[in-house]
């Protein structure tokens, strides 16, 4: 039976990594499912309290990384507050429209439209929209690094220490 639970853990991790490409997949939740299956159904004594604390903090960071990155990069590339808000709304709407590409293009188009309405300067609006693209890429890279760290820490805590 333990083999089946390990297969569930591994499958949840694989699905979690797939969420980097398909944003409608709740990646962090999938990793938590793997951790919890291990803890409650395989071995409840090996994962340390430090593991749970760090995984919780990393989870919070991952959950807000898309929003923070969009706001930061739109602002850095000359976007307005309305453009920042448009980028955040675009991320949320983009998760449900034409995944996985919606999370890339919906914020881009939404920021472009909002910035054009605000400033009527195509060049500036385009720069702010490029900021939303850079936000997606940086957030995806950040999330991938965090997921790898979470899995490595899990494996070390579960199998080595």
VOMI-411971 format. One record per residue (C-alpha): z, y, x; chain; residue number from 0. Coordinates in nm, 2 decimals, always signed. Layout:
N
((Z Y X) 'A' NUM),
...
END
This chain:
161
((+0.00 +0.00 +0.00) 'A' 0),
((+0.07 +0.23 +0.29) 'A' 1),
((-0.29 +0.21 +0.40) 'A' 2),
((-0.40 +0.34 +0.05) 'A' 3),
((-0.16 +0.64 +0.08) 'A' 4),
((-0.29 +0.71 +0.43) 'A' 5),
((-0.64 +0.71 +0.29) 'A' 6),
((-0.53 +0.96 +0.03) 'A' 7),
((-0.38 +1.18 +0.30) 'A' 8),
((-0.70 +1.17 +0.51) 'A' 9),
((-0.92 +1.23 +0.20) 'A' 10),
((-0.71 +1.53 +0.10) 'A' 11),
((-0.76 +1.68 +0.45) 'A' 12),
((-1.13 +1.62 +0.44) 'A' 13),
((-1.16 +1.78 +0.10) 'A' 14),
((-0.94 +2.07 +0.23) 'A' 15),
((-1.19 +2.13 +0.52) 'A' 16),
((-1.48 +2.11 +0.27) 'A' 17),
((-1.32 +2.41 +0.10) 'A' 18),
((-1.44 +2.62 +0.40) 'A' 19),
((-1.79 +2.57 +0.28) 'A' 20),
((-1.72 +2.53 -0.10) 'A' 21),
((-1.47 +2.80 -0.18) 'A' 22),
((-1.40 +2.67 -0.53) 'A' 23),
((-1.22 +2.38 -0.36) 'A' 24),
((-0.85 +2.47 -0.33) 'A' 25),
((-0.83 +2.39 +0.04) 'A' 26),
((-0.46 +2.48 +0.10) 'A' 27),
((-0.36 +2.28 -0.21) 'A' 28),
((-0.55 +1.98 -0.07) 'A' 29),
((-0.36 +2.00 +0.26) 'A' 30),
((-0.03 +2.02 +0.07) 'A' 31),
((-0.12 +1.72 -0.13) 'A' 32),
((-0.18 +1.53 +0.19) 'A' 33),
((+0.16 +1.65 +0.33) 'A' 34),
((+0.34 +1.57 +0.01) 'A' 35),
((+0.19 +1.22 -0.03) 'A' 36),
((+0.29 +1.14 +0.33) 'A' 37),
((+0.64 +1.28 +0.28) 'A' 38),
((+0.72 +1.12 -0.06) 'A' 39),
((+0.51 +0.80 -0.04) 'A' 40),
((+0.49 +0.70 +0.33) 'A' 41),
((+0.78 +0.84 +0.53) 'A' 42),
((+1.02 +1.10 +0.40) 'A' 43),
((+1.22 +1.14 +0.73) 'A' 44),
((+0.97 +1.24 +0.99) 'A' 45),
((+0.85 +1.58 +0.88) 'A' 46),
((+1.09 +1.84 +1.02) 'A' 47),
((+1.22 +2.15 +0.83) 'A' 48),
((+1.03 +2.36 +1.09) 'A' 49),
((+0.71 +2.19 +0.99) 'A' 50),
((+0.76 +2.28 +0.62) 'A' 51),
((+0.86 +2.64 +0.71) 'A' 52),
((+0.56 +2.70 +0.93) 'A' 53),
((+0.32 +2.53 +0.69) 'A' 54),
((+0.46 +2.75 +0.41) 'A' 55),
((+0.40 +3.07 +0.61) 'A' 56),
((+0.05 +2.96 +0.72) 'A' 57),
((-0.02 +2.89 +0.35) 'A' 58),
((+0.07 +3.24 +0.25) 'A' 59),
((-0.14 +3.38 +0.53) 'A' 60),
((-0.44 +3.17 +0.42) 'A' 61),
((-0.40 +3.27 +0.06) 'A' 62),
((-0.42 +3.64 +0.14) 'A' 63),
((-0.66 +3.62 +0.43) 'A' 64),
((-0.98 +3.67 +0.21) 'A' 65),
((-0.83 +3.97 +0.04) 'A' 66),
((-0.69 +4.13 +0.36) 'A' 67),
((-1.00 +4.07 +0.56) 'A' 68),
((-1.23 +4.22 +0.29) 'A' 69),
((-1.02 +4.53 +0.25) 'A' 70),
((-0.99 +4.57 +0.63) 'A' 71),
((-1.36 +4.53 +0.72) 'A' 72),
((-1.49 +4.74 +0.43) 'A' 73),
((-1.26 +5.02 +0.53) 'A' 74),
((-1.35 +4.98 +0.90) 'A' 75),
((-1.72 +5.00 +0.83) 'A' 76),
((-1.68 +5.32 +0.63) 'A' 77),
((-1.61 +5.20 +0.28) 'A' 78),
((-1.40 +5.38 +0.03) 'A' 79),
((-1.10 +5.26 -0.16) 'A' 80),
((-1.33 +5.17 -0.45) 'A' 81),
((-1.54 +4.97 -0.21) 'A' 82),
((-1.23 +4.78 -0.09) 'A' 83),
((-1.14 +4.70 -0.44) 'A' 84),
((-1.49 +4.60 -0.52) 'A' 85),
((-1.48 +4.36 -0.22) 'A' 86),
((-1.16 +4.20 -0.35) 'A' 87),
((-1.31 +4.16 -0.70) 'A' 88),
((-1.63 +4.03 -0.55) 'A' 89),
((-1.44 +3.75 -0.37) 'A' 90),
((-1.27 +3.64 -0.68) 'A' 91),
((-1.59 +3.66 -0.90) 'A' 92),
((-1.79 +3.51 -0.62) 'A' 93),
((-1.57 +3.20 -0.61) 'A' 94),
((-1.71 +3.11 -0.95) 'A' 95),
((-2.07 +3.23 -0.93) 'A' 96),
((-2.31 +3.02 -0.74) 'A' 97),
((-2.06 +2.86 -0.50) 'A' 98),
((-2.05 +2.85 -0.20) 'A' 99),
((-2.29 +3.14 -0.16) 'A' 100),
((-2.13 +3.36 -0.43) 'A' 101),
((-1.83 +3.43 -0.22) 'A' 102),
((-2.07 +3.57 +0.04) 'A' 103),
((-2.32 +3.76 -0.16) 'A' 104),
((-2.12 +3.88 -0.47) 'A' 105),
((-1.88 +4.10 -0.26) 'A' 106),
((-2.18 +4.22 -0.05) 'A' 107),
((-2.38 +4.33 -0.36) 'A' 108),
((-2.07 +4.47 -0.54) 'A' 109),
((-1.96 +4.68 -0.24) 'A' 110),
((-2.32 +4.80 -0.19) 'A' 111),
((-2.35 +4.91 -0.56) 'A' 112),
((-2.00 +5.08 -0.57) 'A' 113),
((-2.06 +5.26 -0.24) 'A' 114),
((-2.41 +5.37 -0.35) 'A' 115),
((-2.25 +5.51 -0.67) 'A' 116),
((-1.98 +5.69 -0.47) 'A' 117),
((-2.18 +5.84 -0.19) 'A' 118),
((-2.55 +5.79 -0.27) 'A' 119),
((-2.60 +5.72 +0.10) 'A' 120),
((-2.78 +5.38 +0.14) 'A' 121),
((-2.71 +5.36 +0.51) 'A' 122),
((-2.33 +5.41 +0.46) 'A' 123),
((-2.32 +5.17 +0.16) 'A' 124),
((-2.51 +4.91 +0.36) 'A' 125),
((-2.26 +4.94 +0.65) 'A' 126),
((-1.96 +4.89 +0.41) 'A' 127),
((-2.14 +4.58 +0.26) 'A' 128),
((-2.19 +4.44 +0.60) 'A' 129),
((-1.82 +4.48 +0.64) 'A' 130),
((-1.76 +4.25 +0.35) 'A' 131),
((-1.99 +3.98 +0.52) 'A' 132),
((-1.79 +4.01 +0.84) 'A' 133),
((-1.48 +3.97 +0.63) 'A' 134),
((-1.60 +3.64 +0.49) 'A' 135),
((-1.69 +3.51 +0.83) 'A' 136),
((-1.37 +3.62 +1.00) 'A' 137),
((-1.16 +3.48 +0.71) 'A' 138),
((-1.34 +3.14 +0.72) 'A' 139),
((-1.29 +3.12 +1.10) 'A' 140),
((-0.92 +3.21 +1.06) 'A' 141),
((-0.87 +2.96 +0.78) 'A' 142),
((-1.04 +2.68 +0.98) 'A' 143),
((-0.81 +2.75 +1.28) 'A' 144),
((-0.51 +2.75 +1.05) 'A' 145),
((-0.61 +2.42 +0.89) 'A' 146),
((-0.67 +2.26 +1.23) 'A' 147),
((-0.33 +2.38 +1.34) 'A' 148),
((-0.16 +2.25 +1.03) 'A' 149),
((-0.32 +1.90 +1.06) 'A' 150),
((-0.24 +1.88 +1.44) 'A' 151),
((+0.12 +1.98 +1.37) 'A' 152),
((+0.14 +1.73 +1.08) 'A' 153),
((+0.00 +1.45 +1.30) 'A' 154),
((+0.24 +1.53 +1.59) 'A' 155),
((+0.54 +1.55 +1.36) 'A' 156),
((+0.44 +1.24 +1.16) 'A' 157),
((+0.32 +1.01 +1.44) 'A' 158),
((+0.46 +1.13 +1.77) 'A' 159),
((+0.80 +1.30 +1.72) 'A' 160),
END
